[in-house]
Every structure is written in C-alpha cells, then in structure tokens.
Amino acid sequence: MKILAVDDSPTMRRIIINTLKRAGYEDVVEASDGKDALAKVEIEKPNFIITDWNMPEMDGLTLVTTLRSKDEYKNLPILMVTTRSVKDDIMEAMKAGVNNYIVKPFTPETLKAKINQVLAG
C-alpha cells in the first residue's frame, strides 16, 4: 500500500513516515502542501492520504474537497492529522470528505489504529 504524507513541516512528515514504517507501511511518498499533494496523487497514485490542515499554498481542507470533486478520488481514504481540535473544525473536515481525524500530538498507536479503522471501512 502506498501512502502520501502531506505536511508543510518536514519534522512532522518525518515523524509520520517513521511511525508508518514502524507500523509496517514502507511505501510512503511526501508532499509539502496541498498543491504539491495534488501533483503527487496524479503521479504516484497513492492508496491512502494522511494530510495536515494548516499549510501554505493549499490547505488540507481544500486538498480534500478538490480530491473528492473528482470521480477517481471519491473513495480514496484520507486521514487528517492536525492541531485543530475544535468540534466545528472536525465536523467541517468530515463534511469535506475525510475518513477520519487525529489531533496532534498523537501516539504511533493512535495513528496505526486510525489507519486500520479507515481501511476497515
């Protein structure tokens, strides 16, 4: 399974990638913002996206709505990982089409559990 990790922080991308590798997910592609992620989605064809919300160029919410507007990405699993913990933000992300939501900081166990939840459908 190929996972696209989208975050404007190189440190956070490294944390996510290391956590994914420890969980057995070796095929991970990185993107630094939503615009970069859209280009990578077209080229890399990931099976799963983990994205931050607050990013320059294109934020995570815009990325999600853009992907969901295209037929070929309607069912692509998307997990949002963000510092935004207000209930209204979570509801907005769910309405936009994320499959699940994690608030930073998170544990490796939480990330793995959320990925499994999303994949289980």
The first five atom37 places (N, CA, C, CB, O) and aatype in JSON, in Angstrom:
{
  "aatype": [12, 11, 9, 10, 0, 19, 3, 3, 15, 14, 16, 12, 1, 1, 9, 9, 9, 2, 16, 10, 11, 1, 0, 7, 18, 6, 3, 19, 19, 6, 0, 15, 3, 7, 11, 3, 0, 10, 0, 11, 19, 6, 9, 6, 11, 14, 2, 13, 9, 9, 16, 3, 17, 2, 12, 14, 6, 12, 3, 7, 10, 16, 10, 19, 16, 16, 10, 1, 15, 11, 3, 6, 18, 11, 2, 10, 14, 9, 10, 12, 19, 16, 16, 1, 15, 19, 11, 3, 3, 9, 12, 6, 0, 12, 11, 0, 7, 19, 2, 2, 18, 9, 19, 11, 14, 13, 16, 14, 6, 16, 10, 11, 0, 11, 9, 2, 5, 19, 10, 0, 7],
  "atom_mask": [
    [1, 1, 1, 1, 1],
    [1, 1, 1, 1, 1],
    [1, 1, 1, 1, 1],
    [1, 1, 1, 1, 1],
    [1, 1, 1, 1, 1],
    [1, 1, 1, 1, 1],
    [1, 1, 1, 1, 1],
    [1, 1, 1, 1, 1],
    [1, 1, 1, 1, 1],
    [1, 1, 1, 1, 1],
    [1, 1, 1, 1, 1],
    [1, 1, 1, 1, 1],
    [1, 1, 1, 1, 1],
    [1, 1, 1, 1, 1],
    [1, 1, 1, 1, 1],
    [1, 1, 1, 1, 1],
    [1, 1, 1, 1, 1],
    [1, 1, 1, 1, 1],
    [1, 1, 1, 1, 1],
    [1, 1, 1, 1, 1],
    [1, 1, 1, 1, 1],
    [1, 1, 1, 1, 1],
    [1, 1, 1, 1, 1],
    [1, 1, 1, 0, 1],
    [1, 1, 1, 1, 1],
    [1, 1, 1, 1, 1],
    [1, 1, 1, 1, 1],
    [1, 1, 1, 1, 1],
    [1, 1, 1, 1, 1],
    [1, 1, 1, 1, 1],
    [1, 1, 1, 1, 1],
    [1, 1, 1, 1, 1],
    [1, 1, 1, 1, 1],
    [1, 1, 1, 0, 1],
    [1, 1, 1, 1, 1],
    [1, 1, 1, 1, 1],
    [1, 1, 1, 1, 1],
    [1, 1, 1, 1, 1],
    [1, 1, 1, 1, 1],
    [1, 1, 1, 1, 1],
    [1, 1, 1, 1, 1],
    [1, 1, 1, 1, 1],
    [1, 1, 1, 1, 1],
    [1, 1, 1, 1, 1],
    [1, 1, 1, 1, 1],
    [1, 1, 1, 1, 1],
    [1, 1, 1, 1, 1],
    [1, 1, 1, 1, 1],
    [1, 1, 1, 1, 1],
    [1, 1, 1, 1, 1],
    [1, 1, 1, 1, 1],
    [1, 1, 1, 1, 1],
    [1, 1, 1, 1, 1],
    [1, 1, 1, 1, 1],
    [1, 1, 1, 1, 1],
    [1, 1, 1, 1, 1],
    [1, 1, 1, 1, 1],
    [1, 1, 1, 1, 1],
    [1, 1, 1, 1, 1],
    [1, 1, 1, 0, 1],
    [1, 1, 1, 1, 1],
    [1, 1, 1, 1, 1],
    [1, 1, 1, 1, 1],
    [1, 1, 1, 1, 1],
    [1, 1, 1, 1, 1],
    [1, 1, 1, 1, 1],
    [1, 1, 1, 1, 1],
    [1, 1, 1, 1, 1],
    [1, 1, 1, 1, 1],
    [1, 1, 1, 1, 1],
    [1, 1, 1, 1, 1],
    [1, 1, 1, 1, 1],
    [1, 1, 1, 1, 1],
    [1, 1, 1, 1, 1],
    [1, 1, 1, 1, 1],
    [1, 1, 1, 1, 1],
    [1, 1, 1, 1, 1],
    [1, 1, 1, 1, 1],
    [1, 1, 1, 1, 1],
    [1, 1, 1, 1, 1],
    [1, 1, 1, 1, 1],
    [1, 1, 1, 1, 1],
    [1, 1, 1, 1, 1],
    [1, 1, 1, 1, 1],
    [1, 1, 1, 1, 1],
    [1, 1, 1, 1, 1],
    [1, 1, 1, 1, 1],
    [1, 1, 1, 1, 1],
    [1, 1, 1, 1, 1],
    [1, 1, 1, 1, 1],
    [1, 1, 1, 1, 1],
    [1, 1, 1, 1, 1],
    [1, 1, 1, 1, 1],
    [1, 1, 1, 1, 1],
    [1, 1, 1, 1, 1],
    [1, 1, 1, 1, 1],
    [1, 1, 1, 0, 1],
    [1, 1, 1, 1, 1],
    [1, 1, 1, 1, 1],
    [1, 1, 1, 1, 1],
    [1, 1, 1, 1, 1],
    [1, 1, 1, 1, 1],
    [1, 1, 1, 1, 1],
    [1, 1, 1, 1, 1],
    [1, 1, 1, 1, 1],
    [1, 1, 1, 1, 1],
    [1, 1, 1, 1, 1],
    [1, 1, 1, 1, 1],
    [1, 1, 1, 1, 1],
    [1, 1, 1, 1, 1],
    [1, 1, 1, 1, 1],
    [1, 1, 1, 1, 1],
    [1, 1, 1, 1, 1],
    [1, 1, 1, 1, 1],
    [1, 1, 1, 1, 1],
    [1, 1, 1, 1, 1],
    [1, 1, 1, 1, 1],
    [1, 1, 1, 1, 1],
    [1, 1, 1, 1, 1],
    [1, 1, 1, 1, 1],
    [1, 1, 1, 0, 1]
  ],
  "atom_positions": [
    [[0.84, -1.18, 0.0], [0.0, 0.0, 0.0], [0.88, 1.25, 0.0], [-0.95, 0.0, 1.22], [1.83, 1.35, 0.78]],
    [[0.56, 2.19, -0.89], [1.33, 3.43, -0.98], [0.57, 4.54, -0.24], [1.58, 3.83, -2.47], [-0.61, 4.78, -0.5]],
    [[1.27, 5.22, 0.69], [0.68, 6.29, 1.49], [1.34, 7.62, 1.14], [0.82, 5.99, 3.01], [2.56, 7.7, 1.03]],
    [[0.52, 8.66, 0.96], [1.02, 10.01, 0.73], [0.89, 10.79, 2.03], [0.24, 10.72, -0.44], [-0.22, 10.95, 2.55]],
    [[2.02, 11.28, 2.56], [2.05, 12.07, 3.79], [2.21, 13.54, 3.41], [3.22, 11.61, 4.74], [3.21, 13.93, 2.82]],
    [[1.21, 14.36, 3.77], [1.2, 15.77, 3.38], [1.27, 16.65, 4.62], [-0.07, 16.11, 2.55], [0.36, 16.64, 5.45]],
    [[2.36, 17.41, 4.75], [2.51, 18.34, 5.87], [3.57, 19.36, 5.49], [2.89, 17.59, 7.21], [4.58, 19.0, 4.88]],
    [[3.36, 20.62, 5.84], [4.35, 21.65, 5.49], [5.56, 21.59, 6.41], [3.72, 23.03, 5.55], [6.58, 22.22, 6.12]],
    [[5.47, 20.86, 7.51], [6.6, 20.72, 8.42], [7.4, 19.46, 8.09], [6.1, 20.68, 9.89], [6.89, 18.34, 8.21]],
    [[8.67, 19.64, 7.67], [9.5, 18.46, 7.39], [9.64, 17.55, 8.62], [10.89, 18.89, 6.91], [9.7, 16.33, 8.49]],
    [[9.68, 18.15, 9.79], [9.8, 17.37, 11.03], [8.56, 16.49, 11.23], [9.99, 18.3, 12.25], [8.69, 15.31, 11.55]],
    [[7.37, 17.07, 11.03], [6.14, 16.3, 11.2], [6.05, 15.2, 10.14], [4.91, 17.22, 11.13], [5.6, 14.09, 10.44]],
    [[6.47, 15.49, 8.91], [6.46, 14.45, 7.88], [7.37, 13.3, 8.29], [6.92, 15.03, 6.5], [7.02, 12.13, 8.12]],
    [[8.55, 13.63, 8.84], [9.49, 12.59, 9.28], [8.87, 11.74, 10.39], [10.81, 13.23, 9.77], [9.0, 10.52, 10.39]],
    [[8.2, 12.39, 11.34], [7.54, 11.66, 12.44], [6.48, 10.71, 11.87], [6.88, 12.66, 13.45], [6.42, 9.54, 12.25]],
    [[5.65, 11.22, 10.95], [4.6, 10.39, 10.36], [5.21, 9.22, 9.59], [3.7, 11.24, 9.43], [4.77, 8.08, 9.73]],
    [[6.22, 9.5, 8.78], [6.86, 8.45, 7.97], [7.51, 7.39, 8.86], [7.91, 9.05, 7.03], [7.36, 6.19, 8.6]],
    [[8.23, 7.82, 9.89], [8.87, 6.86, 10.81], [7.82, 6.01, 11.52], [9.73, 7.59, 11.85], [8.0, 4.81, 11.7]],
    [[6.71, 6.65, 11.92], [5.62, 5.92, 12.58], [5.01, 4.9, 11.62], [4.53, 6.91, 13.08], [4.75, 3.76, 12.0]],
    [[4.8, 5.31, 10.38], [4.23, 4.4, 9.38], [5.16, 3.21, 9.13], [3.97, 5.15, 8.06], [4.7, 2.08, 9.02]],
    [[6.46, 3.48, 9.04], [7.42, 2.4, 8.79], [7.44, 1.41, 9.95], [8.84, 2.97, 8.56], [7.52, 0.2, 9.74]],
    [[7.35, 1.93, 11.18], [7.29, 1.05, 12.35], [6.02, 0.21, 12.34], [7.37, 1.88, 13.65], [5.99, -0.9, 12.86]],
    [[4.97, 0.76, 11.73], [3.69, 0.04, 11.66], [3.64, -0.9, 10.45], [2.54, 1.03, 11.59], [2.63, -1.58, 10.23]],
    [[4.74, -0.94, 9.68], [4.8, -1.88, 8.56], [4.47, -1.28, 7.2], [0.0, 0.0, 0.0], [4.41, -2.01, 6.21]],
    [[4.26, 0.04, 7.15], [3.97, 0.69, 5.87], [5.27, 1.3, 5.33], [2.86, 1.78, 6.02], [5.72, 2.34, 5.82]],
    [[5.86, 0.65, 4.33], [7.17, 1.06, 3.82], [7.08, 2.05, 2.66], [7.93, -0.15, 3.39], [7.98, 2.86, 2.48]],
    [[6.0, 1.98, 1.88], [5.88, 2.77, 0.66], [5.2, 4.1, 0.96], [5.1, 1.99, -0.42], [3.98, 4.21, 0.88]],
    [[6.0, 5.11, 1.32], [5.47, 6.41, 1.71], [6.06, 7.51, 0.82], [5.76, 6.7, 3.19], [7.27, 7.59, 0.63]],
    [[5.18, 8.35, 0.29], [5.57, 9.48, -0.54], [5.25, 10.75, 0.25], [4.82, 9.47, -1.94], [4.27, 10.79, 0.98]],
    [[6.09, 11.79, 0.1], [5.89, 13.04, 0.84], [5.42, 14.17, -0.06], [7.18, 13.44, 1.54], [5.77, 14.24, -1.24]],
    [[4.61, 15.08, 0.53], [4.24, 16.33, -0.14], [4.25, 17.43, 0.91], [2.83, 16.22, -0.84], [3.91, 17.2, 2.07]],
    [[4.65, 18.65, 0.49], [4.83, 19.74, 1.45], [3.6, 20.64, 1.62], [5.99, 20.59, 1.03], [3.55, 21.46, 2.53]],
    [[2.6, 20.49, 0.73], [1.34, 21.23, 0.87], [0.32, 20.62, -0.08], [1.54, 22.76, 0.56], [0.62, 19.67, -0.79]],
    [[-0.89, 21.16, -0.08], [-1.96, 20.59, -0.89], [-1.69, 20.59, -2.38], [0.0, 0.0, 0.0], [-2.02, 19.65, -3.09]],
    [[-1.06, 21.68, -2.85], [-0.75, 21.8, -4.27], [0.25, 20.71, -4.69], [-0.18, 23.21, -4.59], [0.08, 20.05, -5.71]],
    [[1.29, 20.54, -3.88], [2.29, 19.51, -4.1], [1.62, 18.13, -4.04], [3.43, 19.61, -3.04], [1.92, 17.24, -4.84]],
    [[0.7, 17.96, -3.09], [0.0, 16.68, -2.92], [-0.84, 16.32, -4.15], [-0.9, 16.73, -1.68], [-0.84, 15.17, -4.58]],
    [[-1.54, 17.3, -4.72], [-2.36, 17.02, -5.91], [-1.49, 16.52, -7.06], [-3.12, 18.29, -6.35], [-1.87, 15.58, -7.76]],
    [[-0.32, 17.13, -7.24], [0.61, 16.69, -8.28], [1.09, 15.26, -8.0], [1.81, 17.65, -8.38], [1.17, 14.44, -8.91]],
    [[1.42, 14.98, -6.73], [1.91, 13.65, -6.34], [0.83, 12.58, -6.5], [2.42, 13.67, -4.9], [1.12, 11.45, -6.87]],
    [[-0.42, 12.94, -6.21], [-1.53, 11.99, -6.35], [-1.63, 11.52, -7.8], [-2.87, 12.63, -5.89], [-1.8, 10.33, -8.06]],
    [[-1.51, 12.46, -8.73], [-1.59, 12.13, -10.17], [-0.46, 11.2, -10.59], [-1.56, 13.42, -11.01], [-0.67, 10.27, -11.37]],
    [[0.75, 11.46, -10.09], [1.93, 10.69, -10.5], [2.06, 9.37, -9.73], [3.19, 11.52, -10.29], [2.25, 8.31, -10.33]],
    [[1.94, 9.45, -8.41], [2.22, 8.3, -7.54], [1.04, 7.35, -7.32], [2.69, 8.8, -6.22], [1.24, 6.19, -6.97]],
    [[-0.18, 7.85, -7.52], [-1.4, 7.05, -7.31], [-1.42, 6.36, -5.94], [-1.53, 5.99, -8.42], [-1.45, 5.14, -5.86]],
    [[-1.39, 7.16, -4.85], [-1.39, 6.55, -3.51], [-2.72, 5.85, -3.2], [-1.1, 7.62, -2.44], [-3.75, 6.17, -3.8]],
    [[-2.67, 4.9, -2.27], [-3.88, 4.19, -1.82], [-4.46, 4.83, -0.57], [-3.57, 2.72, -1.56], [-5.56, 4.47, -0.14]],
    [[-3.72, 5.78, 0.01], [-4.13, 6.37, 1.3], [-3.42, 7.71, 1.44], [-3.78, 5.41, 2.51], [-2.25, 7.84, 1.07]],
    [[-4.12, 8.72, 1.98], [-3.51, 10.03, 2.19], [-3.63, 10.41, 3.67], [-4.17, 11.11, 1.29], [-4.69, 10.26, 4.28]],
    [[-2.53, 10.9, 4.22], [-2.52, 11.48, 5.56], [-2.15, 12.94, 5.35], [-1.52, 10.73, 6.56], [-1.05, 13.23, 4.86]],
    [[-3.04, 13.87, 5.72], [-2.77, 15.28, 5.45], [-2.98, 16.17, 6.67], [-3.63, 15.75, 4.33], [-3.86, 15.94, 7.49]],
    [[-2.16, 17.2, 6.74], [-2.31, 18.27, 7.71], [-3.42, 19.19, 7.19], [-0.95, 19.05, 7.94], [-3.8, 19.09, 6.02]],
    [[-3.95, 20.08, 8.04], [-4.94, 21.05, 7.62], [-4.27, 22.38, 7.26], [-5.99, 21.25, 8.73], [-4.43, 22.88, 6.15]],
    [[-3.52, 22.93, 8.22], [-2.93, 24.26, 8.05], [-1.61, 24.2, 7.29], [-2.71, 24.92, 9.41], [-0.58, 23.8, 7.83]],
    [[-1.67, 24.61, 6.01], [-0.47, 24.62, 5.17], [-0.55, 25.81, 4.21], [-0.32, 23.28, 4.39], [-1.64, 26.26, 3.87]],
    [[0.62, 26.31, 3.76], [0.61, 27.39, 2.75], [0.21, 26.82, 1.38], [2.0, 28.08, 2.67], [0.01, 25.61, 1.24]],
    [[0.11, 27.69, 0.4], [-0.26, 27.32, -0.98], [-1.68, 26.76, -1.05], [0.72, 26.28, -1.54], [-2.58, 27.43, -1.56]],
    [[-1.89, 25.55, -0.53], [-3.21, 24.95, -0.49], [-3.34, 24.17, 0.8], [-3.47, 24.04, -1.72], [-2.52, 23.29, 1.08]],
    [[-4.36, 24.49, 1.61], [-4.51, 23.8, 2.89], [-5.12, 22.41, 2.7], [-5.38, 24.64, 3.85], [-5.57, 22.05, 1.61]],
    [[-5.12, 21.65, 3.78], [-5.61, 20.27, 3.73], [-7.08, 20.15, 3.4], [0.0, 0.0, 0.0], [-7.49, 19.22, 2.71]],
    [[-7.89, 21.1, 3.88], [-9.32, 21.05, 3.61], [-9.59, 21.26, 2.12], [-10.07, 22.12, 4.45], [-10.42, 20.57, 1.53]],
    [[-8.88, 22.21, 1.51], [-9.02, 22.44, 0.07], [-8.54, 21.23, -0.72], [-8.22, 23.7, -0.36], [-9.14, 20.86, -1.73]],
    [[-7.47, 20.6, -0.26], [-6.97, 19.37, -0.89], [-8.06, 18.3, -0.88], [-5.7, 18.86, -0.16], [-8.34, 17.67, -1.9]],
    [[-8.67, 18.11, 0.29], [-9.71, 17.08, 0.42], [-10.9, 17.37, -0.5], [-10.19, 16.98, 1.89], [-11.36, 16.48, -1.22]],
    [[-11.4, 18.62, -0.49], [-12.56, 18.95, -1.33], [-12.21, 18.83, -2.82], [-13.06, 20.37, -1.02], [-13.05, 18.41, -3.62]],
    [[-10.98, 19.2, -3.18], [-10.55, 19.07, -4.58], [-10.52, 17.6, -5.0], [-9.16, 19.72, -4.78], [-11.0, 17.25, -6.08]],
    [[-9.94, 16.74, -4.15], [-9.88, 15.31, -4.47], [-11.28, 14.7, -4.54], [-9.04, 14.56, -3.43], [-11.57, 13.92, -5.44]],
    [[-12.13, 15.06, -3.59], [-13.49, 14.5, -3.54], [-14.35, 14.94, -4.72], [-14.16, 14.89, -2.23], [-15.35, 14.3, -5.04]],
    [[-13.98, 16.05, -5.37], [-14.75, 16.53, -6.52], [-14.44, 15.73, -7.79], [-14.46, 18.01, -6.75], [-15.12, 15.89, -8.81]],
    [[-13.42, 14.88, -7.74], [-13.03, 14.07, -8.9], [-13.46, 12.63, -8.67], [-11.5, 14.15, -9.15], [-13.18, 12.04, -7.63]],
    [[-14.14, 12.06, -9.66], [-14.67, 10.69, -9.53], [-13.63, 9.67, -9.11], [-15.27, 10.27, -10.82], [-13.9, 8.8, -8.28]],
    [[-12.41, 9.77, -9.69], [-11.41, 8.73, -9.41], [-10.88, 8.79, -7.97], [-10.25, 8.87, -10.37], [-10.22, 7.85, -7.53]],
    [[-11.15, 9.89, -7.24], [-10.66, 10.0, -5.86], [-11.77, 10.06, -4.82], [-9.8, 11.24, -5.72], [-11.51, 10.34, -3.65]],
    [[-13.0, 9.79, -5.23], [-14.13, 9.86, -4.3], [-13.97, 8.89, -3.13], [-15.43, 9.55, -5.04], [-14.4, 9.18, -2.01]],
    [[-13.35, 7.73, -3.38], [-13.23, 6.7, -2.35], [-11.81, 6.53, -1.79], [-13.69, 5.39, -2.9], [-11.54, 5.6, -1.04]],
    [[-10.92, 7.45, -2.17], [-9.54, 7.39, -1.68], [-9.53, 7.7, -0.17], [-8.62, 8.39, -2.46], [-9.99, 8.77, 0.23]],
    [[-9.03, 6.78, 0.66], [-9.03, 7.03, 2.11], [-8.14, 8.23, 2.48], [-8.56, 5.78, 2.86], [-6.98, 8.31, 2.07]],
    [[-8.71, 9.16, 3.26], [-7.98, 10.35, 3.69], [-8.1, 10.5, 5.2], [-8.5, 11.62, 2.97], [-9.21, 10.5, 5.75]],
    [[-6.96, 10.62, 5.86], [-6.89, 10.83, 7.3], [-6.31, 12.21, 7.54], [-6.03, 9.72, 8.01], [-5.21, 12.51, 7.05]],
    [[-7.02, 13.06, 8.27], [-6.5, 14.39, 8.58], [-5.81, 14.37, 9.94], [-7.63, 15.45, 8.55], [-6.38, 13.9, 10.93]],
    [[-4.59, 14.89, 9.97], [-3.8, 14.97, 11.21], [-3.5, 16.46, 11.42], [-2.47, 14.1, 11.13], [-2.78, 17.06, 10.63]],
    [[-4.05, 17.04, 12.47], [-3.95, 18.49, 12.64], [-3.99, 18.92, 14.1], [-5.06, 19.18, 11.88], [-4.37, 18.14, 14.98]],
    [[-3.6, 20.15, 14.34], [-3.69, 20.71, 15.7], [-5.09, 21.26, 15.96], [-2.64, 21.83, 15.9], [-5.41, 21.59, 17.1]],
    [[-5.94, 21.35, 14.93], [-7.27, 21.93, 15.08], [-8.18, 20.93, 15.78], [-7.87, 22.35, 13.71], [-8.54, 19.9, 15.21]],
    [[-8.55, 21.24, 17.02], [-9.3, 20.27, 17.82], [-10.72, 20.73, 18.16], [-8.56, 19.99, 19.09], [-11.43, 20.06, 18.9]],
    [[-11.13, 21.87, 17.62], [-12.48, 22.39, 17.89], [-13.49, 21.51, 17.15], [-12.62, 23.89, 17.44], [-13.26, 21.13, 16.0]],
    [[-14.6, 21.19, 17.83], [-15.61, 20.29, 17.25], [-16.08, 20.76, 15.87], [-16.8, 20.18, 18.19], [-16.27, 19.95, 14.97]],
    [[-16.26, 22.07, 15.7], [-16.71, 22.61, 14.41], [-15.71, 22.32, 13.29], [-16.95, 24.12, 14.52], [-16.1, 22.02, 12.16]],
    [[-14.42, 22.4, 13.61], [-13.38, 22.09, 12.61], [-13.45, 20.61, 12.22], [-11.98, 22.43, 13.16], [-13.35, 20.27, 11.04]],
    [[-13.62, 19.76, 13.21], [-13.7, 18.32, 12.95], [-14.91, 18.02, 12.06], [-13.78, 17.51, 14.28], [-14.83, 17.24, 11.11]],
    [[-16.05, 18.65, 12.39], [-17.27, 18.46, 11.59], [-17.06, 18.95, 10.16], [-18.47, 19.2, 12.24], [-17.49, 18.3, 9.2]],
    [[-16.4, 20.09, 10.02], [-16.13, 20.65, 8.69], [-15.26, 19.7, 7.87], [-15.45, 22.04, 8.82], [-15.51, 19.49, 6.68]],
    [[-14.24, 19.14, 8.5], [-13.35, 18.2, 7.81], [-14.11, 16.94, 7.39], [-12.15, 17.82, 8.72], [-13.92, 16.43, 6.29]],
    [[-14.97, 16.44, 8.27], [-15.75, 15.24, 7.96], [-16.71, 15.52, 6.8], [-16.54, 14.75, 9.21], [-16.88, 14.68, 5.91]],
    [[-17.33, 16.7, 6.81], [-18.24, 17.09, 5.72], [-17.48, 17.21, 4.4], [-18.94, 18.43, 6.04], [-18.01, 16.87, 3.34]],
    [[-16.24, 17.68, 4.46], [-15.42, 17.83, 3.26], [-15.05, 16.47, 2.67], [-14.14, 18.64, 3.57], [-14.76, 16.36, 1.48]],
    [[-15.07, 15.44, 3.52], [-14.82, 14.1, 3.0], [-13.66, 13.34, 3.59], [0.0, 0.0, 0.0], [-13.26, 12.31, 3.04]],
    [[-13.09, 13.82, 4.73], [-12.03, 13.0, 5.34], [-12.68, 11.76, 5.96], [-11.24, 13.82, 6.44], [-13.83, 11.8, 6.4]],
    [[-11.94, 10.66, 5.98], [-12.47, 9.41, 6.54], [-12.28, 9.35, 8.05], [-11.8, 8.22, 5.88], [-13.03, 8.66, 8.75]],
    [[-11.27, 10.07, 8.56], [-11.04, 10.1, 9.99], [-10.13, 11.28, 10.31], [-10.41, 8.77, 10.49], [-9.65, 11.96, 9.4]],
    [[-9.91, 11.52, 11.6], [-9.3, 12.77, 12.06], [-8.47, 12.48, 13.3], [-10.38, 13.86, 12.35], [-8.94, 11.82, 14.22]],
    [[-7.24, 12.97, 13.33], [-6.38, 12.84, 14.52], [-5.89, 14.24, 14.91], [-5.16, 11.86, 14.25], [-5.5, 15.03, 14.06]],
    [[-5.93, 14.52, 16.19], [-5.43, 15.8, 16.69], [-3.99, 15.61, 17.15], [-6.32, 16.35, 17.86], [-3.68, 14.67, 17.89]],
    [[-3.1, 16.51, 16.71], [-1.7, 16.5, 17.15], [-1.61, 17.04, 18.57], [-0.79, 17.33, 16.18], [-2.43, 17.89, 18.93]],
    [[-0.68, 16.61, 19.39], [0.24, 15.5, 19.13], [-0.49, 14.16, 19.27], [1.45, 15.56, 20.09], [-1.5, 14.07, 19.97]],
    [[0.02, 13.13, 18.61], [-0.6, 11.82, 18.64], [0.47, 10.77, 18.9], [-1.36, 11.53, 17.32], [1.66, 11.03, 18.73]],
    [[0.03, 9.58, 19.31], [0.98, 8.48, 19.53], [1.02, 7.61, 18.28], [0.57, 7.64, 20.8], [0.07, 7.61, 17.49]],
    [[2.09, 6.86, 18.1], [2.15, 5.92, 16.98], [0.96, 4.94, 17.01], [3.47, 5.14, 17.02], [0.45, 4.55, 15.96]],
    [[0.54, 4.54, 18.21], [-0.58, 3.61, 18.34], [-1.86, 4.22, 17.8], [-0.77, 3.19, 19.81], [-2.66, 3.55, 17.14]],
    [[-2.06, 5.52, 18.09], [-3.25, 6.21, 17.6], [-3.25, 6.26, 16.08], [-3.34, 7.62, 18.18], [-4.27, 6.0, 15.45]],
    [[-2.11, 6.61, 15.49], [-2.02, 6.7, 14.04], [-2.33, 5.35, 13.4], [-0.62, 7.18, 13.62], [-3.11, 5.27, 12.45]],
    [[-1.72, 4.3, 13.92], [-1.94, 2.96, 13.37], [-3.41, 2.55, 13.53], [-1.03, 1.93, 14.08], [-4.0, 1.99, 12.6]],
    [[-3.99, 2.83, 14.69], [-5.4, 2.47, 14.94], [-6.33, 3.2, 13.98], [-5.79, 2.78, 16.39], [-7.28, 2.61, 13.46]],
    [[-6.08, 4.49, 13.76], [-6.93, 5.27, 12.85], [-6.81, 4.78, 11.41], [-6.57, 6.77, 12.93], [-7.81, 4.7, 10.7]],
    [[-5.6, 4.45, 10.98], [-5.4, 3.91, 9.63], [-6.2, 2.61, 9.49], [-3.88, 3.67, 9.34], [-6.91, 2.41, 8.5]],
    [[-6.08, 1.73, 10.49], [-6.81, 0.46, 10.45], [-8.32, 0.68, 10.43], [-6.42, -0.42, 11.65], [-9.04, -0.02, 9.71]],
    [[-8.8, 1.65, 11.21], [-10.23, 1.97, 11.23], [-10.71, 2.4, 9.85], [-10.53, 3.08, 12.27], [-11.74, 1.94, 9.36]],
    [[-9.94, 3.29, 9.22], [-10.31, 3.79, 7.9], [-10.31, 2.65, 6.88], [-9.34, 4.91, 7.45], [-11.23, 2.54, 6.07]],
    [[-9.28, 1.81, 6.91], [-9.18, 0.7, 5.97], [-10.27, -0.34, 6.17], [-7.82, 0.05, 6.09], [-10.71, -0.99, 5.21]],
    [[-10.71, -0.51, 7.42], [-11.78, -1.46, 7.72], [-13.12, -0.95, 7.2], [-11.87, -1.72, 9.24], [-14.07, -1.72, 7.01]],
    [[-13.19, 0.37, 6.96], [-14.38, 0.98, 6.39], [-15.47, 1.15, 7.4], [0.0, 0.0, 0.0], [-16.54, 1.65, 7.07]]
  ]
}
